[in-house]
Amino acid sequence: MDTQKRYTSDLSDKQWRYLRPHIPEALPGGRHRSHDMRSVVNAILYRVKNGCIWQDLPHAFPPHQTVYEYYRAWTLDGTWEKIHAVLRDNLRLKLGRSLQPSAGIIDSQSIKTAEKGGFAGMTQERK
């Protein structure tokens, strides 16, 4: 049975069981972790969903400095990319799709198409 969720961004027990193996273990010889990793992940998800600054995380979560340090470390070491890849691949398999997408979309917001833009890139007729 799921533990009570405090926020809509909190992981359910099932989601946490699935995600837990992908969270890095504490470094050997380092300090013992004083905060539950599920609380740290829930705090990160809360911030991503609500767009608040780190200092505005609710007090129900571990200290914002701690949450930020884990977020930053996992960003730098590729943990978030690995988690995203695992989730994406499992969803694609569940939907009966190939692991590799067969198409992609690139629009003008995704890539830079010209050196000049705005008024400098327009012809006299368009002004």
C-alpha angles and dihedrals in degrees: 000000000000119000112239112280115226095194134023089243093058117113118248118233090257093050091048093050088054096045100039098080089058095056110097117248120241113280114263111258092015129117119291112260109255096190131062110252092220089060090049092051091045089052091051091049090048091054093046092050097043101033096224125152117259093255091057095061109127115261090243087079128069115276113297092239090058093047091048093050092054092045091051095045092049091048092051096044094047097247093133092049091050092049091048091050093050093048093046094047093047092049092049091051091047089053091049094248131136116262089239116065115239095213142021137199126223121181134178090268091059101051137029108248104179141020092230126047141163117033093343090062095048125093121239091255093058095051 
